[in-house]
Amino acid sequence: MKLTIAAGILTLSALSAGMVRADVTVFAAASLAGPLDAVADAFSDDTGEDVVVSYAGSAILARQIAAGAPADVFISANIDWMDVLENEAAIDAVSRVDLLGNALVLIGGPTALPFEIEMLPEQLGSGRLAMALVDAVPAGVYGKAALVDAGIWGELETRVAQTDNVRAALALVAQGAAPFGIVYRTDAIAEPRVRIVAEFTGASHPDIVYPAARVRGGDDAGFLAYLQSETARAIFGAAGFTMPEK
């Protein structure tokens, strides 16, 4: 999939509004909220450096960085948006590392029962399937690919409730606004109001990889290296993320 940064996006002043400048500013995929906060806190305790993390969909964050938003580190939920920034020389390519992995699951409410993925159109009935933006946000891109692989995307395409990021899709199911949703395994683990009803095989979608890199001109104060430390790996692992082989 080829992704590009559209011209004429939000102004830099709008992007920066309300942001608190810290020693290290991290732009990170929404699905990292929680464990990444714990890693940032541990880093601050160990080094005395303040870390502020701004969470959103990877597509939104990449566009903000391309527009000059003041970030030091970017962590994407897929390689495509990191590739876009590398091609535009917006990140330090030498610093780039594949940090984490994840899995994709279908979730329902707390009383939902497991069923085969191919039965989703029937199970959905008149309801909507909550997904992140299927042509831009990584979780949505992965989810669409998995549904295409299962041969049911054509039946579901007009029945999807698309959200700006995967945590928003999770919230729709958790709040009962959508009967089912496609999210990362780590999201499902973190939300007690949902249940995993089916799991997508890794072969049904591109590999889920979270690359991290230093933003061009930024100063990560050692945070990028800390993200790869045993302390950070233990926190991410406890949240359900997988670690790429070193």
Backbone bond lengths (Angstrom), bond angles and torsions (degrees), N, CA, C in turn:
res aa  C-N    CA-C-N  psi(-1)  N-CA   C-N-CA  omega(-1)  CA-C   N-CA-C  phi
1 M - - - 1.453 - - 1.515 109.89 -
2 K 1.328 117.13 128.27 1.453 121.04 -179.69 1.522 109.25 -96.33
3 L 1.319 116.78 124.87 1.451 121.64 179.82 1.516 109.21 -115.72
4 T 1.310 115.79 145.90 1.460 120.33 178.48 1.513 109.73 -135.29
5 I 1.329 115.63 157.22 1.451 121.67 175.72 1.522 107.88 -89.05
6 A 1.326 116.73 119.03 1.467 120.54 -178.15 1.522 110.35 -74.06
7 A 1.334 114.99 145.06 1.460 120.03 176.96 1.516 108.98 -77.81
8 G 1.338 115.18 159.50 1.459 120.36 174.19 1.506 114.04 73.56
9 I 1.341 118.61 27.91 1.452 120.27 178.65 1.515 109.59 -83.11
10 L 1.309 116.90 -172.78 1.457 122.00 -172.93 1.522 112.10 -52.77
11 T 1.317 115.42 146.57 1.460 119.80 178.70 1.507 110.32 -71.78
12 L 1.322 115.31 157.41 1.454 120.50 -178.98 1.513 111.35 -61.81
13 S 1.328 117.24 -37.00 1.459 118.98 179.60 1.521 111.11 -63.37
14 A 1.339 116.31 -37.50 1.460 119.68 178.13 1.510 111.12 -68.79
15 L 1.323 116.64 -37.27 1.462 120.23 -179.90 1.515 111.36 -66.04
16 S 1.328 116.38 -35.66 1.451 120.96 -174.19 1.516 112.93 -86.49
17 A 1.320 117.36 -12.19 1.457 120.26 -175.19 1.524 111.19 -59.60
18 G 1.311 115.79 129.63 1.453 120.74 176.01 1.513 114.62 81.12
19 M 1.334 119.07 -4.14 1.454 120.62 -179.53 1.522 110.60 -82.08
20 V 1.304 116.94 138.44 1.461 122.28 176.60 1.526 108.15 -97.40
21 R 1.309 116.45 121.29 1.455 120.19 -179.09 1.522 109.26 -77.78
22 A 1.326 117.26 126.09 1.452 122.79 -179.19 1.516 109.20 -119.03
23 D 1.352 116.56 -177.97 1.459 119.98 175.75 1.522 110.37 -60.79
24 V 1.344 115.89 -38.13 1.462 121.81 177.87 1.527 108.74 -134.12
25 T 1.320 116.53 125.44 1.462 121.88 176.74 1.523 108.47 -111.83
26 V 1.314 115.64 123.24 1.460 121.91 -176.08 1.521 109.56 -115.02
27 F 1.320 116.48 129.32 1.462 122.30 170.44 1.524 106.47 -101.24
28 A 1.335 116.80 121.70 1.465 119.43 -172.28 1.515 112.05 -138.47
29 A 1.335 115.39 148.33 1.460 122.24 177.05 1.525 110.03 -56.18
30 A 1.340 116.31 141.20 1.458 121.66 -174.51 1.524 112.86 -58.01
31 S 1.319 117.52 -30.23 1.469 120.59 -177.47 1.522 113.22 -68.36
32 L 1.332 117.39 -8.74 1.468 120.72 178.78 1.519 112.81 -89.91
33 A 1.333 117.34 -8.37 1.464 120.54 -177.86 1.525 110.10 -58.68
34 G 1.302 115.74 133.54 1.457 121.50 -176.84 1.513 109.59 111.66
35 P 1.336 118.06 -81.78 1.465 119.08 179.72 1.524 113.09 -64.11
36 L 1.334 117.76 -36.53 1.462 118.57 178.85 1.524 110.60 -67.94
37 D 1.332 117.21 -34.08 1.463 119.83 174.68 1.527 110.39 -61.01
38 A 1.323 116.32 -41.12 1.462 120.55 179.56 1.523 110.92 -65.46
39 V 1.329 117.37 -39.12 1.460 121.13 177.26 1.524 110.27 -65.03
40 A 1.329 116.24 -43.18 1.466 120.50 179.26 1.528 110.92 -61.69
41 D 1.334 116.43 -41.08 1.469 119.99 178.09 1.519 111.37 -63.80
42 A 1.336 115.93 -41.49 1.468 119.65 179.46 1.526 110.62 -64.64
43 F 1.324 116.52 -40.53 1.465 121.24 177.67 1.528 110.88 -62.11
44 S 1.328 116.36 -43.71 1.463 120.37 178.91 1.515 111.51 -63.44
45 D 1.328 116.72 -40.30 1.465 120.61 177.88 1.518 111.18 -63.27
46 D 1.319 116.69 -38.79 1.465 121.06 -176.11 1.524 113.09 -78.68
47 T 1.339 116.70 -31.23 1.472 119.89 -171.33 1.525 114.79 -116.36
48 G 1.331 116.84 -19.07 1.454 119.78 -174.78 1.514 113.59 80.68
49 E 1.326 118.09 2.79 1.463 122.66 179.67 1.533 109.55 -89.02
50 D 1.324 116.52 132.59 1.463 121.03 178.18 1.527 110.68 -80.59
51 V 1.327 115.75 138.06 1.464 121.45 178.81 1.527 108.91 -123.75
52 V 1.319 116.65 129.61 1.463 122.19 172.50 1.521 107.50 -116.04
53 V 1.331 116.59 129.43 1.459 121.43 179.78 1.522 109.61 -111.92
54 S 1.323 116.36 128.74 1.463 122.42 175.96 1.521 107.64 -107.69
55 Y 1.345 116.88 119.22 1.463 121.98 -176.75 1.524 111.61 -103.34
56 A 1.313 116.14 140.08 1.466 122.61 174.31 1.523 107.00 -170.07
57 G 1.326 116.44 -177.64 1.456 120.03 172.74 1.518 109.99 -65.25
58 S 1.321 116.92 146.03 1.467 121.16 -177.70 1.523 112.48 -57.06
59 A 1.332 116.83 -36.83 1.464 120.52 -179.43 1.525 111.05 -63.19
60 I 1.336 116.37 -45.01 1.465 120.77 179.65 1.520 110.35 -62.29
61 L 1.320 116.79 -45.37 1.462 120.85 -177.81 1.527 111.44 -65.23
62 A 1.329 116.36 -41.25 1.467 119.35 179.64 1.522 110.54 -62.14
63 R 1.316 116.54 -40.71 1.465 120.18 178.67 1.525 110.87 -65.12
64 Q 1.321 116.47 -38.44 1.459 120.23 178.57 1.532 111.00 -64.87
65 I 1.315 116.46 -43.56 1.466 120.35 179.17 1.526 110.13 -63.22
66 A 1.325 116.39 -42.67 1.463 120.13 179.00 1.523 111.33 -61.71
67 A 1.344 116.11 -29.60 1.459 120.99 179.56 1.527 112.56 -82.52
68 G 1.341 116.56 -4.95 1.456 119.94 176.74 1.508 115.66 102.01
69 A 1.338 117.88 13.92 1.462 120.16 178.57 1.533 109.83 -59.39
70 P 1.334 117.62 143.91 1.475 121.73 -173.06 1.521 113.61 -78.40
71 A 1.310 116.75 83.65 1.458 121.90 176.99 1.525 109.78 -118.32
72 D 1.329 115.46 152.06 1.463 121.04 176.70 1.520 111.89 -104.15
73 V 1.345 116.17 -33.78 1.467 121.51 -177.50 1.526 108.35 -135.40
74 F 1.325 115.93 140.27 1.463 121.51 174.53 1.517 108.71 -121.36
75 I 1.341 116.17 131.05 1.460 121.92 174.22 1.523 107.34 -122.84
76 S 1.313 116.38 113.54 1.465 122.60 -177.54 1.523 109.91 -98.72
77 A 1.337 115.86 158.78 1.460 119.79 176.09 1.522 112.19 -92.48
78 N 1.323 117.35 2.98 1.465 119.80 170.06 1.521 109.68 -155.14
79 I 1.315 115.40 168.01 1.462 119.16 -175.33 1.527 112.17 -78.60
80 D 1.335 117.51 -22.68 1.462 119.86 -172.82 1.526 112.87 -62.65
81 W 1.335 117.00 -46.22 1.460 118.75 -179.13 1.520 111.85 -70.19
82 M 1.329 117.19 -30.25 1.464 119.25 174.36 1.529 109.72 -69.33
83 D 1.323 116.95 -36.80 1.467 120.64 176.45 1.531 110.65 -61.01
84 V 1.339 115.80 -41.45 1.463 119.51 179.24 1.521 110.12 -58.18
85 L 1.319 117.06 -47.60 1.466 120.41 -178.50 1.524 111.77 -68.61
86 E 1.323 116.92 -35.02 1.465 119.12 176.95 1.528 110.27 -65.75
87 N 1.323 116.62 -41.08 1.463 120.27 179.44 1.527 111.82 -64.68
88 E 1.326 116.12 -27.99 1.458 120.66 178.86 1.534 111.99 -93.63
89 A 1.345 116.63 7.41 1.467 122.46 -179.96 1.525 111.84 58.47
90 A 1.331 116.98 32.51 1.461 121.38 179.57 1.518 112.47 -91.39
91 I 1.329 117.29 -10.16 1.468 121.55 174.97 1.518 109.21 -125.53
92 D 1.319 115.66 163.38 1.460 122.11 174.00 1.530 107.23 -84.61
93 A 1.321 117.08 102.56 1.462 121.17 -173.23 1.522 112.33 -60.80
94 V 1.319 117.40 -31.79 1.465 120.93 -179.27 1.525 111.18 -64.87
95 S 1.319 116.60 -29.26 1.471 120.55 -177.30 1.523 112.80 -82.66
96 R 1.316 117.54 -11.11 1.463 121.47 -173.24 1.517 112.44 -64.53
97 V 1.343 115.65 136.25 1.459 120.80 -178.85 1.520 109.08 -146.19
98 D 1.336 117.12 143.46 1.462 121.37 172.39 1.520 107.41 -80.34
99 L 1.324 116.17 110.46 1.462 121.42 -168.48 1.525 113.50 -90.22
100 L 1.345 116.75 -48.29 1.459 120.39 -171.30 1.523 111.34 -142.69
101 G 1.329 114.95 167.59 1.449 122.25 172.31 1.515 109.74 -131.21
102 N 1.345 116.58 169.25 1.459 120.89 -177.97 1.525 108.53 -154.10
103 A 1.320 116.31 179.19 1.460 122.09 177.15 1.518 108.85 -131.64
104 L 1.322 116.35 160.34 1.462 122.52 -175.94 1.523 109.62 -110.57
105 V 1.340 116.27 134.74 1.462 120.38 -177.48 1.524 110.86 -136.52
106 L 1.323 114.59 159.41 1.461 122.38 171.67 1.518 107.25 -101.18
107 I 1.328 116.42 129.46 1.459 120.41 -178.44 1.524 111.09 -118.17
108 G 1.334 114.73 156.09 1.450 122.50 172.44 1.517 108.48 -135.99
109 G 1.308 116.26 -172.16 1.457 120.67 177.62 1.520 111.73 -68.85
110 P 1.325 117.96 177.28 1.474 121.67 -173.96 1.519 114.56 -64.27
111 T 1.333 118.49 -17.86 1.468 120.36 179.36 1.528 112.43 -105.63
112 A 1.325 117.17 3.93 1.468 120.75 -178.50 1.524 110.69 -65.33
113 L 1.321 116.08 144.09 1.461 122.02 179.86 1.523 110.07 -106.31
114 P 1.325 117.66 150.72 1.474 121.12 -179.82 1.526 112.10 -63.29
115 F 1.333 115.33 149.33 1.461 121.09 173.57 1.523 108.43 -156.68
116 E 1.321 117.24 167.40 1.450 121.79 -179.67 1.533 110.31 -73.37
117 I 1.321 116.32 142.76 1.461 121.50 -178.27 1.528 111.81 -51.32
118 E 1.325 117.26 -40.23 1.464 121.69 -176.97 1.529 112.89 -62.53
119 M 1.338 117.15 -16.58 1.454 121.07 -179.84 1.531 112.48 -88.97
120 L 1.337 117.14 0.36 1.464 120.26 -174.75 1.531 113.76 -57.97
121 P 1.344 120.47 -45.32 1.471 118.57 179.73 1.526 112.85 -56.26
122 E 1.327 116.29 -40.89 1.464 120.40 179.63 1.522 110.89 -69.61
123 Q 1.323 116.89 -44.00 1.460 121.48 -178.90 1.534 111.56 -66.00
124 L 1.320 116.92 -32.12 1.462 121.17 -177.49 1.524 111.45 -68.33
125 G 1.321 116.88 -33.02 1.454 120.24 -179.82 1.521 111.44 58.55
126 S 1.326 116.97 -128.11 1.466 121.52 179.39 1.524 112.26 -90.97
127 G 1.339 116.69 3.22 1.455 120.83 -178.63 1.515 112.29 -79.18
128 R 1.332 115.37 178.34 1.460 122.13 -179.21 1.529 109.53 -113.74
129 L 1.318 115.73 148.51 1.454 122.73 177.72 1.524 108.48 -96.76
130 A 1.325 117.92 117.98 1.461 122.29 -178.53 1.528 110.39 -80.86
131 M 1.327 115.89 124.83 1.460 121.86 179.15 1.528 108.90 -146.83
132 A 1.319 116.30 150.91 1.453 119.92 169.28 1.526 108.84 -67.37
133 L 1.323 117.07 161.19 1.460 122.50 -177.33 1.530 110.75 -46.51
134 V 1.326 116.23 121.00 1.457 120.17 -168.37 1.526 114.14 -77.84
135 D 1.312 118.13 -11.76 1.460 120.35 179.45 1.525 113.08 -113.78
136 A 1.338 117.40 5.39 1.462 118.89 -176.71 1.520 113.58 -141.30
137 V 1.325 118.09 -46.73 1.464 121.52 -175.85 1.528 109.05 -84.62
138 P 1.334 117.70 131.25 1.469 120.12 -174.28 1.522 115.92 -49.19
139 A 1.336 118.51 -47.15 1.465 119.40 -178.49 1.518 111.34 -61.02
140 G 1.329 116.73 -36.06 1.456 120.26 177.16 1.517 112.52 -70.84
141 V 1.324 115.87 -38.98 1.465 121.03 177.53 1.531 110.07 -62.51
142 Y 1.331 115.88 -47.08 1.468 119.96 178.19 1.531 110.41 -61.85
143 G 1.344 116.00 -43.50 1.455 120.21 -177.86 1.514 112.56 -63.28
144 K 1.318 116.88 -43.55 1.468 120.26 178.16 1.521 110.00 -61.54
145 A 1.333 117.14 -43.88 1.465 120.61 179.33 1.521 110.77 -59.45
146 A 1.333 116.70 -40.45 1.465 120.52 -178.90 1.527 111.37 -68.00
147 L 1.331 116.73 -37.58 1.466 120.10 178.76 1.522 111.40 -71.40
148 V 1.328 116.29 -35.83 1.468 119.88 173.86 1.525 109.66 -61.96
149 D 1.334 116.22 -43.93 1.462 121.59 179.43 1.527 111.10 -60.68
150 A 1.331 115.90 -36.42 1.467 120.27 -179.38 1.528 112.12 -78.80
151 G 1.338 116.87 -8.58 1.456 121.05 178.38 1.517 114.37 79.47
152 I 1.338 118.11 19.98 1.468 120.03 -175.96 1.531 112.93 -122.58
153 W 1.331 118.10 4.49 1.463 119.29 -179.30 1.530 111.52 -61.30
154 G 1.309 117.87 -39.49 1.460 120.94 -179.18 1.523 112.55 -59.82
155 E 1.335 116.88 -33.08 1.463 121.00 179.35 1.529 112.26 -78.66
156 L 1.329 116.33 -21.32 1.462 120.16 -172.44 1.524 114.21 -108.08
157 E 1.315 117.62 -14.26 1.464 121.87 -170.81 1.522 113.11 -52.44
158 T 1.322 117.63 -40.42 1.465 120.48 -177.78 1.528 112.37 -89.48
159 R 1.312 117.23 3.88 1.468 121.16 -176.49 1.523 111.93 -115.65
160 V 1.331 115.66 19.07 1.471 120.81 -177.72 1.522 110.26 -98.54
161 A 1.317 117.07 132.50 1.466 123.57 170.84 1.521 106.81 -96.00
162 Q 1.329 116.91 105.13 1.456 121.13 -174.87 1.534 111.14 -89.53
163 T 1.308 115.78 139.92 1.463 121.83 -177.95 1.531 110.11 -125.27
164 D 1.326 115.94 163.06 1.463 120.93 -176.29 1.523 113.42 -67.59
165 N 1.339 117.09 -24.76 1.469 120.08 179.34 1.521 109.04 -154.71
166 V 1.313 115.88 170.23 1.462 120.40 -173.19 1.526 112.28 -69.79
167 R 1.333 118.03 -31.21 1.455 119.50 178.73 1.535 111.51 -67.23
168 A 1.312 117.07 -31.43 1.463 120.19 175.86 1.529 110.59 -67.70
169 A 1.337 116.81 -37.92 1.465 120.18 175.59 1.527 110.40 -64.90
170 L 1.316 116.62 -41.26 1.465 121.88 176.58 1.525 109.99 -58.35
171 A 1.332 116.55 -44.30 1.465 121.08 -177.61 1.527 111.72 -62.94
172 L 1.336 117.76 -37.02 1.462 120.04 179.33 1.523 111.38 -59.47
173 V 1.331 116.65 -41.18 1.467 120.30 179.19 1.523 110.53 -74.12
174 A 1.317 117.03 -42.52 1.469 121.21 -178.81 1.527 111.32 -61.36
175 Q 1.326 116.44 -33.93 1.466 121.11 -178.88 1.522 113.17 -88.97
176 G 1.334 116.44 -1.79 1.460 120.15 178.96 1.510 114.64 81.67
177 A 1.341 117.33 10.06 1.463 120.50 -179.77 1.522 112.39 -79.64
178 A 1.321 117.30 -19.51 1.467 122.85 175.95 1.527 107.32 -137.79
179 P 1.333 118.18 138.53 1.470 119.58 -177.58 1.518 113.87 -72.74
180 F 1.344 116.70 -29.16 1.458 120.45 -178.78 1.523 109.90 -141.86
181 G 1.317 115.19 158.81 1.449 120.49 177.52 1.513 110.51 -155.31
182 I 1.325 115.97 161.31 1.463 121.57 176.29 1.524 108.00 -114.16
183 V 1.321 115.04 121.34 1.468 121.57 -176.80 1.527 108.75 -141.60
184 Y 1.305 115.82 -179.77 1.464 120.24 173.45 1.529 110.25 -79.85
185 R 1.311 114.97 153.97 1.467 119.48 177.50 1.530 110.89 -56.06
186 T 1.325 116.63 -40.60 1.467 119.99 -178.42 1.523 111.57 -62.68
187 D 1.333 118.00 -34.35 1.463 120.87 177.00 1.520 110.45 -64.91
188 A 1.330 115.54 -45.21 1.460 120.48 -179.15 1.524 111.35 -63.27
189 I 1.318 116.76 -38.90 1.464 121.22 179.37 1.527 110.67 -63.48
190 A 1.327 115.96 -36.03 1.465 120.82 -174.44 1.523 113.66 -80.72
191 E 1.326 118.47 -11.93 1.464 121.39 -174.51 1.532 110.82 -116.53
192 P 1.351 117.77 107.06 1.468 120.57 -176.07 1.527 114.21 -69.76
193 R 1.335 118.02 -12.11 1.464 120.34 -177.38 1.522 112.91 -89.32
194 V 1.319 117.52 6.33 1.461 120.21 177.00 1.523 109.87 -128.00
195 R 1.318 114.66 162.95 1.471 120.97 178.51 1.527 108.55 -134.27
196 I 1.315 116.42 140.11 1.463 121.18 174.71 1.524 108.52 -74.32
197 V 1.344 115.68 122.94 1.469 119.24 -179.82 1.527 111.61 -106.67
198 A 1.331 117.57 -18.23 1.462 120.82 177.11 1.526 108.53 -161.26
199 E 1.315 116.06 155.06 1.456 121.85 178.74 1.520 109.35 -121.97
200 F 1.325 115.99 138.65 1.459 121.29 176.71 1.519 109.73 -88.66
201 T 1.306 116.78 137.63 1.457 119.55 177.72 1.526 109.83 -71.81
202 G 1.316 116.00 152.74 1.451 119.94 178.45 1.518 112.98 -61.08
203 A 1.335 115.85 -26.77 1.466 119.90 -179.05 1.527 112.46 -73.91
204 S 1.340 117.80 -12.64 1.465 120.55 -175.28 1.526 113.02 -85.72
205 H 1.315 117.72 -6.26 1.465 121.57 -177.79 1.522 109.22 -155.19
206 P 1.326 117.82 163.32 1.472 119.33 176.72 1.530 111.00 -58.55
207 D 1.316 116.13 153.54 1.457 120.55 178.21 1.520 110.50 -56.62
208 I 1.330 116.05 135.54 1.462 121.21 178.34 1.521 108.43 -87.82
209 V 1.306 115.37 107.77 1.462 122.13 -176.25 1.524 108.78 -128.25
210 Y 1.323 116.38 134.68 1.461 122.50 176.29 1.530 108.88 -105.35
211 P 1.325 118.50 98.88 1.460 119.84 175.25 1.530 110.65 -83.26
212 A 1.320 115.69 148.97 1.468 121.81 176.93 1.523 108.14 -128.44
213 A 1.319 116.14 148.36 1.465 120.27 179.18 1.520 110.00 -157.79
214 R 1.321 114.64 158.95 1.464 120.85 173.63 1.525 108.67 -80.72
215 V 1.318 116.04 133.19 1.460 120.43 177.44 1.524 108.69 -72.89
216 R 1.317 116.31 140.38 1.459 121.59 -179.13 1.527 110.28 -54.86
217 G 1.324 116.33 125.78 1.459 121.82 -179.55 1.515 114.17 85.89
218 G 1.340 117.75 -5.79 1.458 121.03 -179.39 1.520 112.07 -85.40
219 D 1.323 116.17 166.28 1.466 122.96 177.19 1.522 107.39 -128.67
220 D 1.326 116.19 105.94 1.460 119.38 -175.18 1.515 113.61 -84.64
221 A 1.334 118.39 -3.31 1.470 123.54 176.29 1.529 112.81 53.28
222 G 1.323 116.82 28.81 1.460 120.87 178.92 1.520 114.01 89.51
223 F 1.347 117.63 2.43 1.464 119.38 -176.36 1.525 112.29 -68.23
224 L 1.318 117.50 -35.09 1.461 120.23 179.79 1.524 110.65 -62.21
225 A 1.325 116.50 -41.21 1.465 120.03 176.51 1.528 110.67 -66.83
226 Y 1.324 116.41 -37.14 1.468 120.39 -179.34 1.523 110.97 -64.98
227 L 1.315 116.77 -32.30 1.460 120.65 178.02 1.525 112.06 -60.80
228 Q 1.323 116.81 -21.48 1.458 121.90 -179.03 1.522 112.24 -102.27
229 S 1.335 116.79 6.52 1.460 121.38 -178.12 1.528 110.81 -77.09
230 E 1.324 116.19 165.90 1.461 120.66 178.05 1.522 111.21 -62.66
231 T 1.339 116.89 -35.56 1.465 120.26 177.99 1.521 110.61 -60.40
232 A 1.337 116.18 -49.41 1.461 120.33 -179.49 1.523 111.19 -65.59
233 R 1.309 117.46 -42.70 1.466 120.94 -178.88 1.531 111.04 -61.25
234 A 1.330 116.87 -37.08 1.465 120.20 178.26 1.522 111.07 -65.84
235 I 1.322 117.21 -40.42 1.469 121.13 179.36 1.522 110.46 -66.43
236 F 1.323 116.90 -47.56 1.463 120.37 179.46 1.528 111.40 -64.16
237 G 1.324 116.31 -41.07 1.453 120.02 179.54 1.513 112.61 -62.49
238 A 1.337 116.83 -39.43 1.456 120.57 179.05 1.524 111.80 -65.70
239 A 1.336 116.89 -24.87 1.462 121.45 178.59 1.520 112.45 -85.29
240 G 1.334 117.54 -4.86 1.458 121.41 177.24 1.506 116.11 103.41
241 F 1.342 117.33 0.86 1.460 119.43 177.09 1.523 109.82 -75.14
242 T 1.320 115.85 152.71 1.455 121.01 174.48 1.521 108.93 -101.95
243 M 1.323 115.75 160.69 1.460 121.15 -178.18 1.524 110.60 -113.63
244 P 1.328 117.33 129.52 1.468 119.09 175.27 1.525 109.97 -61.93
245 E 1.314 114.82 150.13 1.462 118.67 177.18 1.513 109.79 -66.46
246 K 1.328 116.03 137.33 1.471 119.99 179.44 1.510 110.02 -78.02
